[in-house]
Amino acid sequence: MKTRREFIGHVGIAAGAAALGLGSARRAAARPDRGGDARPAAGDHPAPSHSPGQQGMSILILGGTGFIGPHVVRHALDRGHEITLFNRGRTNTHLFPEVEKLVGDRNSDLTALEGRRWDAVLDNSGYTPHQVGLSVDLLKGATDQYLFTSTRAVYTDFTASVMDEDAPIGPTGLPESEWTAYGPAKVLAERAVEEGFGARTLIVRPPVIVGPGDRSDRFTYWPGRIDAGGDVLVQGDPTDPVQFIDVRDLSEFYIHLLEQQTVGIFNSTGPGAPLSAAELVYGIRAITSSAVSFTWVDWDFLAERGQMPQQQLPFWQPPRGRYLNYGRIDSSRGIAAGLTFRPLAVIAKDTLDWHRSREAGGEFQLRTGLDRATEARLLAEWREAGG
């Protein structure tokens, strides 16, 4: 084990340096509004224009005050677009006093949307085919574009050799009447968009979304825990693949797609180059001054003790079984359409700063991740078992 730790330490130094630069090459080839040339789109999707794109659009956002929404609104306003928000008027009502706000319930009351027209609609809050079907039916004649936020979870089996947008979606061996879980429900919601908008369909499938404001803490746990220092338990193997997207990169991609009047289905999984678990944690380590070390604990060992990755230890899955290529989603189509990625160092630093600010405000309890007592117990048991 000593030899293994020494090996991981050497790997980690190089991995941290590499991870700090992830995304810089992508961002150098920025969209026109970032001072670079737009990339040509792939396949049947229209190529992004070399002009700044459609300006002064009217955009309706279904939701808009949760996690993704505020980032989208800020970027859209910065780009000169006119925003209307439609939601129940219960969350973060203080945000964006300058923006038109319509109140309703997308499950039962869309009255406030009747008789109106927008250049584009951005649906961040649709989870079921019923919800999405209602808004699609009402708005398909009232907008030129409808961008639906789907999810990587539509690929319920991640064993295809190429996990691009054409990989199989939906569960196998289960009647559609029982497709009620998150991923399968999103599959049916995608279908509602396609049936309503046909060739105008625009769907984005993000992975875990991270960055400032993410209260799920699936990524936030790692900058916070690593900054705290000491011996950090990391699940799995240093070579496990890890994928995610920063909420600001996703928001910028959304507005870019709408401005360029792009259609199609896009994965939006980052970073721009393959990232291993070792590169992730050592890259985060590089932004702190804390004394920290990492101990890698086997997936099976953790599972036997009830520490499943989707619960206490989140963010990536063991690359085997139906999750074989979970961390290898292909986003080349999205990149060709203008998707770019911030470097890991920027994401980790900004997330850590946000996390510290909420700690200063009295919010200490993370929603996800190991508490220190459980982590210490697992590390002791792992060493006792010869790990």
C-alpha positions in Angstrom: 0.0 0.0 0.0 2.9 2.3 0.7 4.1 1.8 -2.8 0.6 2.5 -4.1 0.3 5.7 -2.2 3.7 6.9 -3.4 2.6 6.1 -6.9 -0.6 8.0 -6.5 1.2 10.9 -5.0 3.5 11.2 -8.1 0.5 10.8 -10.4 -1.4 13.4 -8.4 1.2 16.1 -8.8 1.1 15.7 -12.6 -2.7 15.3 -12.5 -3.2 18.4 -10.6 -1.1 20.5 -13.0 -3.0 19.0 -15.9 -6.4 19.5 -14.4 -5.7 23.1 -13.7 -5.5 23.7 -17.4 -8.5 21.7 -18.5 -10.8 23.7 -20.7 -8.3 26.4 -21.4 -7.8 25.2 -25.0 -11.5 25.0 -25.5 -12.2 28.4 -24.2 -9.4 29.9 -26.4 -11.5 28.9 -29.3 -14.4 30.9 -27.9 -17.7 31.9 -29.3 -17.9 35.2 -31.1 -19.1 37.0 -28.0 -15.9 35.9 -26.3 -13.6 37.3 -28.9 -13.1 34.1 -31.0 -14.6 32.3 -34.0 -17.6 30.1 -33.6 -17.0 26.4 -34.3 -18.9 24.8 -37.2 -21.7 22.6 -36.1 -21.8 18.9 -36.9 -24.2 16.7 -38.8 -27.5 18.1 -39.8 -27.4 21.0 -37.3 -27.0 24.5 -38.7 -23.6 26.0 -38.2 -23.3 28.8 -35.7 -22.9 32.2 -37.4 -19.7 34.1 -37.2 -21.9 37.1 -36.3 -22.9 37.7 -32.7 -26.2 35.9 -33.3 -29.8 37.0 -32.9 -29.9 40.0 -30.5 -32.7 41.5 -28.5 -34.7 38.3 -28.3 -37.8 37.8 -26.1 -37.2 34.7 -24.0 -39.7 33.0 -21.7 -38.1 30.9 -19.0 -40.2 28.3 -17.3 -38.8 28.4 -13.8 -35.8 30.7 -13.6 -35.2 31.2 -9.9 -33.7 27.9 -8.8 -30.1 26.8 -9.6 -29.7 27.0 -13.3 -32.2 29.7 -13.9 -30.5 32.7 -12.3 -27.3 32.1 -14.2 -29.3 31.9 -17.5 -31.2 35.1 -16.7 -28.0 37.0 -15.8 -26.3 35.9 -19.0 -29.3 36.6 -21.2 -29.7 40.1 -19.7 -26.0 40.8 -20.3 -26.6 39.8 -23.9 -29.4 42.3 -24.3 -32.3 39.9 -24.3 -35.8 40.6 -22.8 -36.7 37.9 -20.2 -40.1 36.8 -18.9 -40.2 34.3 -16.0 -43.1 31.9 -15.4 -43.2 30.0 -12.1 -45.2 29.7 -8.9 -43.7 32.8 -7.3 -42.4 31.0 -4.3 -38.6 30.7 -4.7 -36.1 33.6 -4.6 -38.9 36.1 -5.4 -36.5 39.0 -4.7 -34.3 38.1 -7.8 -34.5 40.2 -11.0 -37.0 43.0 -10.0 -36.5 44.4 -13.5 -37.8 41.2 -15.2 -41.4 40.5 -16.1 -42.7 37.7 -13.8 -45.8 35.6 -14.6 -47.3 33.4 -11.8 -48.9 30.1 -12.4 -48.5 26.3 -12.1 -47.2 24.3 -15.0 -49.0 21.3 -13.7 -52.4 22.9 -13.8 -52.6 26.6 -14.6 -50.9 28.1 -17.6 -53.4 30.9 -18.0 -50.8 33.6 -17.6 -49.1 32.4 -20.8 -52.2 32.4 -23.0 -52.3 34.9 -25.9 -48.6 35.8 -25.6 -45.7 35.2 -28.0 -41.9 34.9 -27.4 -39.0 34.3 -29.7 -37.8 31.4 -27.6 -38.8 29.4 -24.6 -36.4 27.8 -22.2 -37.8 25.0 -20.1 -35.6 24.2 -17.1 -38.4 22.9 -14.8 -40.1 20.2 -16.8 -39.7 16.7 -15.2 -42.7 14.7 -16.4 -44.4 14.2 -19.8 -47.6 15.7 -18.3 -45.8 18.9 -17.3 -43.9 19.3 -20.6 -46.9 18.2 -22.7 -49.1 21.0 -21.3 -46.5 23.7 -22.0 -45.6 22.4 -25.4 -49.2 22.2 -26.5 -49.8 25.8 -25.4 -46.6 27.3 -26.7 -45.9 25.4 -30.0 -47.6 28.1 -31.9 -46.4 30.9 -29.7 -42.6 30.6 -30.1 -40.0 29.8 -32.7 -37.8 27.8 -30.4 -38.4 25.6 -27.3 -35.2 24.5 -25.5 -35.9 21.6 -23.1 -33.4 20.7 -20.3 -33.2 17.0 -20.2 -30.5 14.9 -18.5 -27.7 12.4 -19.0 -30.0 10.0 -17.0 -32.1 9.3 -20.2 -29.3 6.8 -21.0 -30.3 4.3 -18.4 -27.8 1.8 -19.8 -24.3 3.3 -20.3 -22.8 0.3 -22.0 -22.8 1.5 -25.7 -19.4 1.7 -27.2 -20.0 5.3 -28.2 -22.2 7.2 -25.7 -23.3 10.1 -28.0 -26.8 11.4 -28.6 -27.7 8.4 -30.6 -27.0 5.9 -27.8 -30.2 4.0 -26.7 -32.4 5.9 -24.2 -35.0 4.6 -21.8 -35.1 1.4 -19.7 -35.3 -2.0 -21.3 -37.8 -4.6 -20.3 -40.1 -2.2 -18.5 -43.5 -1.0 -19.9 -43.7 2.7 -20.5 -46.6 2.9 -18.0 -43.9 2.3 -15.4 -41.4 4.8 -16.6 -41.9 7.0 -13.5 -38.3 7.4 -12.3 -36.4 10.6 -13.1 -34.5 9.4 -16.2 -37.3 7.5 -17.9 -39.7 10.3 -17.2 -37.3 12.7 -18.9 -37.3 10.3 -21.9 -41.1 10.7 -22.2 -40.8 14.4 -21.7 -38.3 14.6 -24.6 -40.8 12.8 -26.7 -43.5 15.4 -25.9 -41.2 18.1 -27.1 -40.4 16.2 -30.4 -44.1 15.6 -31.0 -44.9 19.2 -30.5 -42.0 20.9 -32.2 -40.9 18.4 -34.8 -38.0 19.7 -36.8 -37.7 22.7 -34.4 -36.8 20.4 -31.5 -34.0 21.6 -29.3 -33.0 19.4 -26.3 -29.9 19.5 -24.1 -28.8 16.6 -21.9 -26.5 17.8 -19.1 -24.7 15.6 -16.6 -24.2 16.6 -13.0 -24.4 20.4 -13.0 -21.9 22.1 -10.6 -20.7 25.5 -9.6 -21.7 28.4 -7.4 -25.2 28.0 -6.1 -25.4 24.2 -6.3 -27.0 23.2 -3.1 -27.1 19.5 -4.0 -23.4 19.5 -2.8 -22.5 16.6 -5.1 -19.4 18.6 -6.3 -19.3 21.2 -3.6 -18.5 18.5 -1.1 -15.1 18.0 -2.7 -13.7 21.5 -2.7 -15.0 22.0 0.8 -13.7 18.7 2.1 -10.3 19.1 0.5 -9.9 22.6 1.7 -10.6 21.3 5.3 -7.4 19.3 5.0 -6.3 16.0 6.6 -6.7 12.5 5.1 -9.6 12.5 2.6 -11.4 9.3 1.6 -11.9 9.1 -2.1 -14.1 6.3 -3.5 -13.0 3.9 -6.2 -9.9 4.0 -8.3 -7.7 7.0 -9.3 -8.4 6.2 -13.0 -12.2 6.3 -12.8 -13.6 8.7 -15.3 -15.5 11.8 -14.0 -17.7 14.2 -16.0 -19.8 17.3 -15.1 -20.6 20.8 -16.4 -20.4 24.2 -14.7 -23.8 25.9 -14.5 -22.3 29.0 -16.2 -21.0 27.0 -19.1 -24.4 25.4 -19.5 -26.2 28.8 -19.3 -24.0 30.3 -21.9 -24.5 27.4 -24.2 -28.3 27.7 -23.8 -28.3 31.3 -24.8 -25.8 30.7 -27.6 -28.1 27.9 -29.1 -31.1 30.2 -29.0 -29.2 33.1 -30.6 -28.0 30.9 -33.4 -31.5 29.3 -33.8 -29.9 25.9 -33.5 -32.0 22.7 -33.4 -31.2 19.2 -32.5 -30.3 17.1 -29.4 -27.0 17.8 -27.6 -25.1 16.2 -24.8 -23.5 19.0 -22.7 -21.0 16.9 -20.7 -17.6 18.3 -19.7 -14.8 18.9 -19.3 -13.4 19.2 -22.8 -10.9 16.4 -22.3 -11.1 13.2 -20.3 -10.7 13.7 -16.6 -9.9 11.0 -14.0 -10.8 11.0 -10.4 -7.2 11.5 -9.5 -7.0 14.6 -11.8 -10.2 15.9 -10.2 -9.1 15.7 -6.5 -5.5 16.8 -7.1 -6.8 19.6 -9.4 -9.0 20.8 -6.5 -6.1 20.4 -4.1 -4.1 22.8 -6.1 -6.4 25.7 -5.3 -6.1 25.4 -1.5 -3.2 25.8 0.9 -4.4 23.1 3.2 -2.3 20.1 4.1 -4.2 17.2 2.6 -3.7 13.6 1.5 -6.0 11.1 -0.3 -6.8 7.5 0.5 -8.5 5.5 -2.2 -11.1 3.0 -0.9 -12.5 0.2 -3.0 -16.1 0.6 -4.3 -17.1 -2.9 -3.1 -15.7 -2.2 0.4 -17.8 1.0 0.6 -20.9 -0.7 -0.8 -20.7 -3.4 1.8 -20.9 -0.7 4.4 -23.8 1.1 2.9 -21.9 3.9 1.3 -23.3 3.9 -2.2 -22.0 6.5 -4.6 -25.5 8.0 -5.3 -25.9 8.6 -1.6 -23.1 9.6 0.8 -20.3 9.5 -1.8 -21.7 11.1 -4.9 -20.7 12.6 -8.2 -19.3 9.6 -10.2 -20.0 5.9 -10.6 -17.9 2.8 -10.7 -17.1 2.2 -14.4 -18.6 -1.3 -14.7 -21.9 -3.0 -15.3 -24.5 -0.7 -16.7 -22.4 2.3 -15.6 -19.4 1.2 -17.8 -19.3 4.4 -19.8 -21.2 6.7 -17.5 -18.1 8.9 -17.3 -17.4 8.8 -21.0 -20.4 10.6 -22.6 -19.5 12.1 -26.0 -20.3 15.8 -26.3 -18.5 16.5 -29.6 -21.8 17.5 -31.2 -22.4 20.1 -28.5 -18.8 21.3 -28.8 -19.2 21.7 -32.5 -22.3 23.8 -31.8 -20.5 26.2 -29.5 -20.2 24.4 -26.1 -17.1 25.5 -24.1 -15.8 24.6 -20.6 -14.2 26.6 -17.8 -11.0 25.1 -16.3 -11.4 22.9 -13.3 -9.4 25.4 -11.2 -11.9 28.2 -11.9 -14.9 26.0 -11.1 -13.4 24.7 -7.9 -12.2 28.1 -6.7 -15.5 29.8 -7.4 -17.5 26.9 -5.8 -15.3 27.0 -2.7 -15.7 30.8 -2.4 -19.5 30.4 -2.7 -19.4 27.5 -0.1 -17.4 29.7 2.3 -19.9 32.5 1.9 -22.8 30.3 2.9 -20.8 28.9 5.8 -20.2 32.5 7.0 -24.0 33.0 6.8 -24.6 30.1 9.2 -25.3 27.2 6.7 -22.9 24.5 7.7 -24.6 21.2 6.9 -23.8 19.7 3.5 -26.6 17.8 1.9 -24.3 15.2 0.4 -21.0 13.6 1.4 -19.4 11.8 4.4 -19.5 13.4 7.8 -16.1 13.4 9.4 -16.9 10.7 11.9 -18.1 8.3 9.3 -15.1 9.1 7.1 -12.7 8.4 9.9 -14.4 5.1 10.8 -14.3 3.9 7.2 -10.6 4.9 6.8 -9.8 3.0 10.0 -11.7 -0.1 8.8 -10.0 0.1 5.4 -6.6 0.1 6.9 -7.5 -2.6 9.3 -8.6 -4.7 6.4 -5.2 -4.2 4.7 -6.2 -1.5 2.3 
